Amino acid sequence: MKTASANAIKESLTKKEAVVLAQILERLDIGIEPDPRLETVIPGLHAPVVLFRLKQQWPRTVSDLYAAAATALSLSAVVWGPGKAGVPDGDADFEREISSAFELS
């Protein structure tokens, strides 16, 4: 039976730990993105996240459009990223495709 070492360094939070962190931040009127309550991927401990001040009224659930856009963006990044990233106009092409698909301006 393996036991966890007191000196072991975790590389990521569990889904439950990440949700608790987001809930604690929410009580302080701080939001986090990606929000582990809304996302399927939990960022690693060294991954960048964005913290922001929450407004009085903010959506507590994901809209269908947001969910579709997030899924398309994730899939597009996998397909588009390796071959086009850093290519002149590659990033602009990617942004144009996503914006067009979801009628974003």
Beta strands, then each sheet from edge to edge (+ up, - down):
strand 1: 30-33
strand 2: 50-53
sheet 1: 1+ 2-
end
